[in-house]
Amino acid sequence: MIDQTIFKDKKVAFHTLGCKLNFAETSTIGQMLLENGFRKVKPGEVADVCLINTCSVTETADRKDRQAIKQMISKHPGAYIIVIGCYAQLKPEVVASIEGVDLVLGMQNKFDIVEHLSSLDKESEAKVVHTARKDISIFFPSCTRGDRTRFFLKVQDGCDNFCSYCTVPIARGRSRNGSIADTVAQAKMAASEGAKEIVISGVNIGDFGKSTGNTFFDLVRELDNVEGIERYRISSIEPDLLTDEMIAFTAKSSKFVPHFHIPLQSGSDEVLALMKRHYKRDLFAAKIAAIKKVMPDAFIGVDVIVGTNGETEAYFDDAYHFIEGLDISQLHVFSYSERPNTQALKIEGRVSAKEKKRRSDLLHELSEKKRLAFYSSHIGKDAVVLWEDKHSDGRMHGFTDNYLRVETDFDKSLVNTLTKVRLGDFTEDKQSLNCTF
């Protein structure tokens, strides 16, 4: 039993990089620390402990991790610096070599942070507690709490796909999940804390149930019955795991919103094969058509990677024209980054940085064209907005069920409420729509 008095009034600061899953896990760890006597650092204070939750999806992500670690060390001199997340799992010795880092915890170890904190010695060399990928097997449920209007509910972790470009299975281990009962309990807890909207998060959420004998659809039906939650968003789901019954259920559900984020990664079948994706582009196009048939106003965001090894100019052009013809709302474009220990390193045909940027720019332009068209099609319509707590320059924003960003003058009473509005024209920066009540 750890003596909680040793942590009483100790100040902790957090910095999270990367995916929604990281934010959910930071929140859970943060709650553990608060329950053991810590308090969150206030603006202007120097923390006693700093926790940095890292991402390692690209080399750029690694660089941002290192910058964030060094910034926290500089901002909080003398604090215990603890690093977790994918970068800590994949490159623990590199992280530990950063002057000022005290503890590096791997994926299997980060939820034991309280135990490790009780024995930290600032005068010792950085300590690495790390578990090999094959031994990463425990599922830790997580859900964001606190200052977010939308809660992120972790329902699954790890991945069994081993796409040729991706380190996530190496960093997070094989696919696993908790029970439906435990996951529903997390949603109920979020509802009791005032959550109106939950974003269902994971590495490969469509794989939910593989380790417990259920399906993602089984979970969705149970979550739909949780009282107090007004909206559920599915953060990201693989096209081959987005079933017809899931699409049909979403179309009829009053809680699961018409918003999908579906990774495509390439519109070229040849490149999809190089990536070792589990589908061809015709399947992807069929899923988009199926969604739009029953939910014509659905927002569909799509992940695309450009410049992967083996992506010729002809393959890219073919992919571009395929994507151009899809009835989607926005692209999330990533430039391929070589990652250690991935199969893509063996593929010939490197793409220059200049050419990657050209392809990325073309897809970003296409994305903006599609986003503006999607937004424009809703001007003059009625919608319900859940207002966020963030605001600046006297303005606040919120989102409709189909993920249109809407702005109005700041009104504290609107925060975390659902209000019906009439959607107006674009704001000056074109990132949101104005509205009237």
C-alpha positions as CSV (number, residue, x, y, z in Angstrom):
1,M,0.0,0.0,0.0
2,I,1.4,3.4,-1.0
3,D,1.4,6.2,1.5
4,Q,-0.6,8.8,-0.3
5,T,0.5,11.5,2.1
6,I,3.9,11.7,0.3
7,F,2.1,13.1,-2.7
8,K,-0.2,15.5,-0.9
9,D,-0.4,18.9,-2.7
10,K,2.4,17.8,-5.1
11,K,1.8,19.6,-8.4
12,V,1.6,17.8,-11.7
13,A,1.7,19.1,-15.3
14,F,0.6,17.2,-18.4
15,H,1.5,17.4,-22.1
16,T,-0.1,15.0,-24.6
17,L,0.8,14.6,-28.2
18,G,-0.8,12.5,-30.9
19,C,-4.1,10.6,-31.1
20,K,-7.4,10.7,-29.1
21,L,-6.4,7.5,-27.4
22,N,-3.4,9.3,-25.9
23,F,-5.6,12.0,-24.5
24,A,-7.9,9.4,-23.0
25,E,-5.0,7.6,-21.3
26,T,-3.5,10.9,-20.0
27,S,-6.8,11.7,-18.5
28,T,-7.0,8.3,-16.7
29,I,-3.5,8.6,-15.4
30,G,-4.1,12.1,-14.3
31,Q,-7.2,11.0,-12.4
32,M,-5.0,8.3,-10.7
33,L,-2.5,11.0,-9.6
34,L,-5.2,13.3,-8.3
35,E,-6.7,10.4,-6.3
36,N,-3.3,9.9,-4.7
37,G,-2.9,13.5,-3.5
38,F,-1.5,15.4,-6.5
39,R,-3.1,18.5,-7.8
40,K,-3.0,19.9,-11.3
41,V,-0.4,22.7,-11.7
42,K,-1.9,26.2,-12.0
43,P,-0.7,28.8,-14.6
44,G,2.5,30.3,-13.5
45,E,3.4,27.5,-11.0
46,V,6.3,25.2,-11.3
47,A,5.3,21.5,-11.3
48,D,6.8,18.8,-9.1
49,V,6.1,16.2,-11.7
50,C,5.7,16.5,-15.5
51,L,4.1,13.7,-17.6
52,I,4.6,13.8,-21.4
53,N,2.5,11.3,-23.4
54,T,4.2,10.9,-26.8
55,C,3.3,9.8,-30.3
56,S,5.6,8.2,-32.9
57,V,3.6,7.9,-36.0
58,T,6.1,9.8,-38.1
59,E,9.6,11.3,-37.7
60,T,7.9,14.7,-37.4
61,A,6.0,13.3,-34.4
62,D,9.3,12.1,-32.8
63,R,10.8,15.5,-33.3
64,K,7.7,17.2,-31.6
65,D,8.1,14.7,-28.8
66,R,11.7,15.7,-28.1
67,Q,10.7,19.4,-28.3
68,A,7.8,18.9,-25.9
69,I,10.0,17.0,-23.4
70,K,12.7,19.7,-23.5
71,Q,10.1,22.5,-23.1
72,M,8.6,20.9,-20.1
73,I,12.1,20.5,-18.5
74,S,12.8,24.1,-19.2
75,K,9.4,25.4,-17.9
76,H,9.5,23.3,-14.8
77,P,13.1,23.2,-13.5
78,G,13.7,20.5,-10.9
79,A,10.5,18.6,-11.7
80,Y,10.5,14.8,-12.1
81,I,10.1,14.3,-15.9
82,I,8.2,11.2,-16.9
83,V,7.7,10.1,-20.5
84,I,5.2,7.6,-21.7
85,G,3.5,6.7,-25.0
86,C,4.6,5.3,-28.4
87,Y,7.9,7.1,-28.6
88,A,8.8,5.9,-25.1
89,Q,7.9,2.3,-26.1
90,L,9.8,2.4,-29.4
91,K,12.8,4.4,-28.4
92,P,13.2,4.2,-24.6
93,E,17.0,4.6,-24.6
94,V,16.8,7.7,-26.9
95,V,14.2,9.3,-24.6
96,A,16.2,8.4,-21.5
97,S,19.3,10.1,-22.9
98,I,17.6,13.5,-23.0
99,E,19.1,15.4,-20.1
100,G,16.5,16.0,-17.4
101,V,14.3,12.9,-18.1
102,D,13.9,10.8,-14.9
103,L,11.6,8.0,-15.9
104,V,10.6,6.3,-19.2
105,L,7.6,4.0,-19.0
106,G,6.6,1.5,-21.7
107,M,3.0,0.7,-22.8
108,Q,2.5,-2.0,-20.2
109,N,4.0,0.0,-17.4
110,K,2.5,3.5,-17.7
111,F,-0.5,2.8,-15.5
112,D,1.8,1.8,-12.7
113,I,3.0,5.4,-12.5
114,V,2.1,6.0,-8.8
115,E,4.1,3.0,-7.7
116,H,7.2,4.3,-9.7
117,L,6.8,7.8,-8.4
118,S,7.0,6.6,-4.8
119,S,10.6,5.5,-5.4
120,L,11.9,8.1,-7.8
121,D,15.3,9.6,-7.1
122,K,16.1,12.9,-8.9
123,E,19.8,12.3,-8.4
124,S,19.8,8.9,-10.2
125,E,20.2,8.3,-13.9
126,A,17.0,8.1,-16.0
127,K,15.2,4.9,-15.3
128,V,13.6,2.9,-18.1
129,V,10.8,0.5,-17.4
130,H,10.0,-1.2,-20.6
131,T,8.0,-4.2,-21.8
132,A,8.7,-6.1,-25.1
133,R,5.9,-5.9,-27.7
134,K,5.0,-9.6,-27.4
135,D,4.3,-9.1,-23.7
136,I,1.9,-6.1,-24.1
137,S,-1.3,-7.9,-23.4
138,I,-3.3,-6.0,-20.7
139,F,-6.1,-3.7,-21.6
140,F,-6.5,-0.5,-19.5
141,P,-9.8,1.3,-19.9
142,S,-9.6,5.1,-20.2
143,C,-11.9,8.0,-20.6
144,T,-11.2,11.7,-20.7
145,R,-12.6,13.8,-17.9
146,G,-12.4,17.4,-16.8
147,D,-12.2,20.4,-19.1
148,R,-13.4,18.8,-22.3
149,T,-17.0,19.0,-23.5
150,R,-16.5,15.9,-25.5
151,F,-15.2,12.8,-23.7
152,F,-12.9,10.3,-25.4
153,L,-13.8,6.7,-24.5
154,K,-11.1,4.1,-25.1
155,V,-12.7,0.9,-26.1
156,Q,-9.8,-1.0,-27.7
157,D,-6.0,-1.0,-28.0
158,G,-3.4,-2.5,-30.3
159,C,-3.6,-3.8,-33.8
160,D,-3.1,-7.1,-35.6
161,N,-2.9,-5.7,-39.2
162,F,0.8,-4.9,-39.5
163,C,0.4,-2.5,-42.4
164,S,3.8,-2.2,-44.1
165,Y,4.3,1.5,-43.1
166,C,3.0,1.4,-39.5
167,T,4.7,1.1,-36.1
168,V,1.5,1.1,-34.1
169,P,1.3,-2.7,-33.6
170,I,5.0,-2.6,-32.6
171,A,4.4,0.2,-30.1
172,R,1.0,-0.8,-28.7
173,G,0.9,-4.6,-29.2
174,R,-1.8,-6.9,-30.5
175,S,-5.5,-6.0,-30.6
176,R,-7.3,-6.3,-27.3
177,N,-10.3,-4.8,-25.4
178,G,-12.1,-4.8,-22.2
179,S,-15.6,-6.3,-21.6
180,I,-18.7,-4.6,-22.9
181,A,-19.9,-4.2,-19.3
182,D,-16.8,-2.4,-18.2
183,T,-16.8,-0.1,-21.3
184,V,-20.5,0.8,-20.7
185,A,-19.7,1.5,-17.1
186,Q,-17.1,4.0,-18.3
187,A,-19.7,5.7,-20.5
188,K,-22.1,5.9,-17.6
189,M,-19.4,7.5,-15.4
190,A,-18.8,10.1,-18.1
191,A,-22.6,10.8,-18.2
192,S,-22.6,11.3,-14.5
193,E,-19.8,13.8,-14.9
194,G,-21.8,15.9,-17.4
195,A,-20.6,14.4,-20.7
196,K,-23.1,15.1,-23.5
197,E,-20.9,13.6,-26.2
198,I,-18.5,10.7,-26.3
199,V,-16.0,9.9,-29.0
200,I,-15.4,6.2,-29.3
201,S,-11.6,5.8,-29.5
202,G,-9.1,3.1,-30.1
203,V,-6.3,2.0,-32.4
204,N,-8.6,-0.3,-34.5
205,I,-12.0,0.0,-32.9
206,G,-13.8,-2.2,-35.5
207,D,-11.7,-5.0,-34.1
208,F,-13.5,-4.7,-30.7
209,G,-14.5,-8.0,-29.3
210,K,-11.7,-10.1,-30.8
211,S,-10.3,-10.7,-27.4
212,T,-13.6,-11.2,-25.6
213,G,-15.8,-12.9,-28.1
214,N,-18.1,-9.9,-29.0
215,T,-18.3,-7.5,-31.9
216,F,-18.1,-3.8,-32.2
217,F,-21.7,-3.7,-33.1
218,D,-22.6,-5.5,-29.9
219,L,-20.9,-2.7,-28.0
220,V,-22.5,0.0,-30.1
221,R,-26.0,-1.3,-29.3
222,E,-25.2,-1.3,-25.5
223,L,-23.8,2.2,-25.5
224,D,-26.8,3.5,-27.3
225,N,-28.9,2.7,-24.2
226,V,-26.7,4.7,-21.8
227,E,-28.9,7.5,-20.3
228,G,-27.5,11.0,-20.3
229,I,-25.2,10.7,-23.4
230,E,-26.7,12.7,-26.3
231,R,-24.2,11.9,-28.9
232,Y,-21.6,9.2,-29.9
233,R,-19.0,9.7,-32.5
234,I,-17.0,6.9,-34.0
235,S,-13.5,8.3,-34.1
236,S,-12.0,6.1,-36.9
237,I,-13.0,2.8,-38.3
238,E,-11.3,0.6,-41.0
239,P,-13.5,0.4,-44.2
240,D,-13.5,-3.4,-44.2
241,L,-14.7,-3.4,-40.5
242,L,-17.5,-0.9,-41.1
243,T,-20.4,-3.3,-41.6
244,D,-23.7,-2.7,-43.4
245,E,-25.5,-3.3,-40.1
246,M,-23.4,-0.6,-38.4
247,I,-24.2,1.9,-41.2
248,A,-28.0,1.1,-41.0
249,F,-28.0,1.3,-37.2
250,T,-26.3,4.7,-37.2
251,A,-28.8,6.0,-39.7
252,K,-31.7,5.2,-37.3
253,S,-30.0,5.9,-34.0
254,S,-30.8,9.2,-32.2
255,K,-27.4,9.1,-30.5
256,F,-24.8,7.8,-33.0
257,V,-24.2,10.8,-35.2
258,P,-23.8,10.9,-39.0
259,H,-20.0,11.4,-38.9
260,F,-17.4,8.8,-40.0
261,H,-13.7,8.9,-40.1
262,I,-12.4,6.2,-42.5
263,P,-8.8,5.5,-43.3
264,L,-8.3,5.0,-47.1
265,Q,-4.5,5.6,-47.1
266,S,-4.3,5.4,-50.9
267,G,-6.7,5.4,-53.8
268,S,-4.5,3.2,-55.8
269,D,-5.0,-0.6,-55.6
270,E,-1.3,-1.2,-56.4
271,V,-0.2,1.1,-53.5
272,L,-2.8,-0.5,-51.1
273,A,-1.2,-3.8,-51.9
274,L,2.2,-2.4,-51.1
275,M,0.8,-1.0,-47.9
276,K,-0.6,-4.4,-47.0
277,R,-4.1,-2.9,-46.5
278,H,-6.9,-5.4,-46.2
279,Y,-9.2,-4.1,-49.0
280,K,-9.3,-2.6,-52.4
281,R,-10.6,0.8,-53.4
282,D,-13.8,-0.6,-54.8
283,L,-14.8,-1.7,-51.3
284,F,-14.0,1.8,-50.0
285,A,-16.1,3.5,-52.6
286,A,-19.0,1.1,-51.9
287,K,-18.9,2.0,-48.1
288,I,-19.0,5.7,-49.0
289,A,-22.0,5.2,-51.3
290,A,-23.8,3.1,-48.6
291,I,-23.3,5.8,-46.0
292,K,-24.5,8.6,-48.3
293,K,-27.5,6.6,-49.5
294,V,-29.0,6.5,-46.0
295,M,-27.3,9.6,-44.5
296,P,-26.8,12.1,-47.3
297,D,-25.7,14.8,-44.9
298,A,-23.1,12.6,-43.2
299,F,-19.6,14.1,-42.7
300,I,-17.0,11.7,-43.9
301,G,-13.3,12.4,-43.2
302,V,-10.7,10.3,-44.9
303,D,-7.0,9.6,-44.1
304,V,-4.6,9.5,-47.0
305,I,-0.8,8.9,-47.1
306,V,1.3,10.3,-50.0
307,G,4.8,9.4,-51.1
308,T,5.0,5.9,-49.6
309,N,7.8,3.8,-51.0
310,G,6.7,2.4,-54.4
311,E,4.1,5.1,-55.1
312,T,4.9,6.2,-58.6
313,E,3.6,9.3,-60.2
314,A,1.2,7.3,-62.2
315,Y,-0.1,5.5,-59.1
316,F,-0.6,8.9,-57.3
317,D,-2.4,10.4,-60.3
318,D,-4.7,7.3,-60.4
319,A,-5.3,7.7,-56.6
320,Y,-6.0,11.4,-56.9
321,H,-8.7,11.0,-59.5
322,F,-10.3,8.2,-57.5
323,I,-10.4,10.4,-54.4
324,E,-11.7,13.3,-56.4
325,G,-14.7,11.3,-57.4
326,L,-15.6,10.3,-53.8
327,D,-18.5,12.0,-52.0
328,I,-16.5,12.8,-48.9
329,S,-16.1,15.9,-46.8
330,Q,-12.5,16.3,-45.9
331,L,-9.1,14.7,-46.2
332,H,-6.4,14.2,-43.6
333,V,-3.2,14.1,-45.6
334,F,0.0,12.6,-44.2
335,S,3.4,12.5,-46.0
336,Y,5.0,9.0,-45.7
337,S,7.8,8.8,-43.1
338,E,10.1,5.8,-42.9
339,R,9.7,4.1,-39.5
340,P,12.2,1.6,-38.0
341,N,11.4,-2.1,-38.2
342,T,8.5,-1.8,-40.8
343,Q,8.2,-3.8,-44.0
344,A,7.9,-0.7,-46.1
345,L,11.6,-0.2,-45.7
346,K,12.1,-3.1,-48.1
347,I,10.0,-1.6,-50.9
348,E,12.0,0.1,-53.7
349,G,11.1,3.4,-55.2
350,R,11.7,6.2,-52.8
351,V,9.8,9.5,-53.3
352,S,11.7,12.7,-52.9
353,A,10.7,15.2,-50.2
354,K,9.9,17.8,-52.9
355,E,7.6,15.3,-54.7
356,K,5.9,14.3,-51.4
357,K,5.1,18.0,-50.8
358,R,3.7,18.5,-54.3
359,R,1.4,15.5,-53.9
360,S,0.4,16.6,-50.4
361,D,-0.4,20.1,-51.6
362,L,-2.6,18.8,-54.3
363,L,-4.6,16.7,-51.9
364,H,-4.8,19.5,-49.4
365,E,-6.3,21.7,-52.1
366,L,-8.8,19.0,-53.0
367,S,-9.7,18.6,-49.3
368,E,-10.4,22.2,-48.9
369,K,-12.6,22.2,-52.0
370,K,-14.6,19.3,-50.7
371,R,-14.9,20.8,-47.2
372,L,-16.1,24.2,-48.5
373,A,-18.6,22.5,-50.7
374,F,-19.9,20.4,-47.8
375,Y,-20.3,23.4,-45.6
376,S,-21.9,25.5,-48.3
377,S,-24.6,22.8,-48.8
378,H,-25.8,23.4,-45.2
379,I,-26.1,27.1,-45.2
380,G,-29.6,28.1,-44.4
381,K,-30.5,24.8,-42.7
382,D,-31.4,24.2,-39.1
383,A,-29.0,22.2,-36.9
384,V,-28.3,21.4,-33.3
385,V,-24.9,22.5,-31.9
386,L,-23.1,21.3,-28.8
387,W,-21.0,24.3,-27.7
388,E,-17.4,23.9,-26.5
389,D,-15.9,25.7,-23.5
390,K,-13.0,27.2,-25.5
391,H,-13.3,30.7,-26.6
392,S,-11.2,33.6,-27.9
393,D,-11.7,37.2,-29.0
394,G,-15.3,37.1,-27.7
395,R,-16.2,34.1,-29.8
396,M,-17.0,30.5,-29.1
397,H,-17.6,27.4,-31.3
398,G,-19.4,24.1,-31.3
399,F,-20.2,21.3,-33.6
400,T,-23.3,20.0,-35.2
401,D,-24.0,16.2,-35.2
402,N,-22.5,16.0,-38.7
403,Y,-19.4,17.8,-37.5
404,L,-19.9,21.3,-39.0
405,R,-17.9,23.8,-37.0
406,V,-20.2,26.7,-35.9
407,E,-19.4,30.0,-34.2
408,T,-21.3,32.6,-32.2
409,D,-20.5,35.3,-29.6
410,F,-19.3,33.9,-26.4
411,D,-22.0,33.1,-23.8
412,K,-20.9,31.0,-20.8
413,S,-24.4,29.7,-20.3
414,L,-24.2,27.9,-23.7
415,V,-21.1,25.8,-22.8
416,N,-21.9,22.0,-22.9
417,T,-25.5,22.6,-24.0
418,L,-27.2,21.5,-27.2
419,T,-29.1,24.3,-28.9
420,K,-31.0,24.6,-32.2
421,V,-29.6,27.2,-34.6
422,R,-30.0,28.3,-38.2
423,L,-26.7,27.9,-40.1
424,G,-25.5,31.1,-41.7
425,D,-22.6,32.0,-44.0
426,F,-18.9,31.4,-43.5
427,T,-16.9,33.2,-40.9
428,E,-14.1,35.4,-42.2
429,D,-11.5,32.6,-42.1
430,K,-13.8,30.1,-43.8
431,Q,-13.2,27.6,-41.0
432,S,-16.7,27.8,-39.5
433,L,-20.3,28.9,-40.2
434,N,-22.0,31.7,-38.4
435,C,-25.5,31.0,-36.9
436,T,-28.6,32.6,-35.5
437,F,-30.8,31.3,-32.7
